């Protein structure tokens, strides 16, 4: 197996990145109706790739995951961080998140804001993120569902513990 490569995404890769986001979200067992409702939020466009820092992870020419950031005067937000479901637990998400922290630090931001899927909270905590709040996000069958609001310091990411496997 060759090494994992992280590189800037190209605008023409938007469909592949959207497919990864949709597959990764579906991996958590959400109802089809929820996935349809969230499609716009999970869609990556050529324009968003051109406007926002977007980095993908690939191995042997296969795109395995990606992140996209929103950087502005208000701060740094993680718009997307998705990994192919069959690649979860292989360190790809961590590599992408650490690269995202490098990107925000280079842009002069010290903290990454994460609006996390509830299933991803454990991963972000393992990478050193802190839960700072929640947003109500009910779905059918889970009226009390919330999305954790998290922060991760770009200044201390090198010291974050390795995620458990």
C-alpha distance (Angstrom), angle and dihedral (degrees) to the residues before:
residue distance angle dihedral
X1 . . .
X2 3.79 . .
X3 3.78 126.1 .
X4 3.78 123.9 -80.4
X5 3.80 112.8 -103.9
X6 3.80 124.5 -156.3
X7 3.78 117.0 -159.1
X8 3.77 141.9 154.3
X9 3.79 112.7 -81.5
X10 3.79 120.0 -118.9
X11 3.81 120.8 -129.6
X12 3.82 90.7 -118.2
X13 3.84 89.7 61.5
X14 3.81 93.2 67.4
X15 3.82 95.2 106.5
X16 3.81 92.7 52.4
X17 3.80 91.0 49.3
X18 3.80 92.0 48.3
X19 3.81 89.4 50.8
X20 3.81 90.6 53.2
X21 3.82 91.2 49.5
X22 3.81 91.9 49.7
X23 3.82 93.6 46.0
X24 3.79 92.6 46.6
X25 3.81 92.8 49.7
X26 3.81 91.0 46.9
X27 3.81 89.0 51.3
X28 3.81 88.8 74.8
X29 3.80 92.5 62.8
X30 3.78 99.6 -108.0
X31 3.80 117.2 165.5
X32 3.79 117.4 -97.6
X33 3.82 89.6 -117.4
X34 3.82 90.1 58.5
X35 3.79 92.1 48.1
X36 3.81 90.5 51.2
X37 3.82 90.2 48.9
X38 3.81 91.0 50.3
X39 3.83 95.8 44.3
X40 3.81 94.9 103.4
X41 3.81 91.1 51.3
X42 3.81 90.8 48.9
X43 3.80 94.9 47.4
X44 3.79 119.4 106.0
X45 3.80 115.5 -160.6
X46 3.76 133.0 -162.0
X47 3.80 87.1 -115.6
X48 3.82 92.8 54.0
X49 3.81 90.4 49.5
X50 3.81 89.6 51.1
X51 3.81 92.9 47.4
X52 3.82 103.0 37.6
X53 3.80 132.9 48.3
X54 3.81 103.7 -97.0
X55 3.79 121.6 177.0
X56 3.77 127.6 -179.7
X57 3.77 133.7 -161.6
X58 3.77 118.5 -136.1
X59 3.75 138.9 173.6
X60 3.80 124.0 -169.3
X61 3.81 89.8 -7.5
X62 3.83 93.4 -54.8
X63 3.80 117.6 122.7
X64 3.81 106.8 -132.6
X65 3.80 103.0 173.3
X66 3.78 145.6 -26.6
X67 3.78 147.4 -162.6
X68 3.77 133.7 -145.1
X69 3.81 125.5 -162.7
X70 3.77 134.3 -158.1
X71 3.80 109.9 -148.9
X72 3.79 121.7 -176.8
X73 3.78 141.2 133.9
X74 3.82 90.1 -75.4
X75 3.79 93.2 58.4
X76 3.79 145.7 -91.0
X77 3.80 120.9 -50.7
X78 3.78 128.8 -173.6
X79 3.80 103.0 -130.0
X80 3.81 95.6 177.0
X81 3.78 138.5 3.7
X82 3.79 113.1 166.3
X83 3.79 135.3 158.8
X84 3.81 127.8 -166.6
X85 3.82 104.9 -96.0
X86 3.82 93.7 -122.9
X87 3.82 89.0 54.7
X88 3.82 98.0 51.5
X89 3.79 111.6 123.0
X90 3.81 94.4 29.3
X91 3.83 96.6 102.5
X92 3.80 95.2 -102.3
X93 3.79 95.2 117.0
X94 3.80 91.4 48.8
X95 3.81 91.9 48.9
X96 3.80 90.5 50.4
X97 3.80 93.2 46.5
X98 3.80 92.4 49.7
X99 3.81 89.7 50.3
X100 3.82 89.3 49.8
X101 3.81 88.9 54.2
X102 3.80 90.1 51.3
X103 3.82 89.2 50.9
X104 3.81 93.9 51.6
X105 3.80 92.3 45.7
X106 3.82 90.0 52.2
X107 3.82 88.0 51.3
X108 3.81 90.2 53.8
X109 3.81 99.1 -103.7
X110 3.78 122.4 129.1
X111 3.79 101.1 -167.6
X112 3.78 134.6 48.0
X113 3.81 116.2 -148.6
X114 3.80 115.2 -146.8
X115 3.81 126.4 -166.3
X116 3.81 93.7 -163.1
X117 3.75 133.0 -160.0
X118 3.82 106.7 -121.3
X119 3.81 90.0 -117.2
X120 3.82 91.1 56.4
X121 3.80 97.5 51.7
X122 3.81 93.1 91.5
X123 3.81 90.7 53.8
X124 3.81 93.4 49.5
X125 3.82 91.5 46.8
X126 3.82 89.9 51.0
X127 3.81 87.2 54.5
X128 3.81 91.6 52.7
X129 3.81 102.5 -94.1
X130 3.78 121.0 145.8
X131 3.79 126.4 -142.7
X132 3.81 107.9 -123.2
X133 3.80 99.4 171.3
X134 3.78 146.5 -34.9
X135 3.79 138.4 -110.0
X136 3.78 119.6 -146.2
X137 3.82 108.5 -111.6
X138 3.81 108.0 167.0
X139 3.78 120.4 -177.7
X140 3.77 130.9 -178.8
X141 3.78 108.5 -67.7
X142 3.84 92.7 13.7
X143 3.81 107.3 66.7
X144 3.83 91.8 162.3
X145 3.83 95.2 50.5
X146 3.81 114.5 134.7
X147 3.79 134.7 -175.9
X148 3.81 111.5 -129.1
X149 3.79 114.7 -125.2
X150 3.78 108.0 -145.1
X151 3.78 141.0 177.1
X152 3.76 130.8 -153.4
X153 3.77 123.5 -167.5
X154 3.77 116.6 -130.3
X155 3.80 87.7 -156.9
X156 3.79 96.0 64.6
X157 3.79 103.6 31.1
X158 3.79 94.0 109.0
X159 3.80 88.5 63.6
X160 3.82 96.1 49.4
X161 3.80 113.0 122.2
X162 3.77 118.8 -108.2
X163 3.80 113.2 -100.3
X164 3.78 116.0 -103.6
X165 3.77 115.5 -113.6
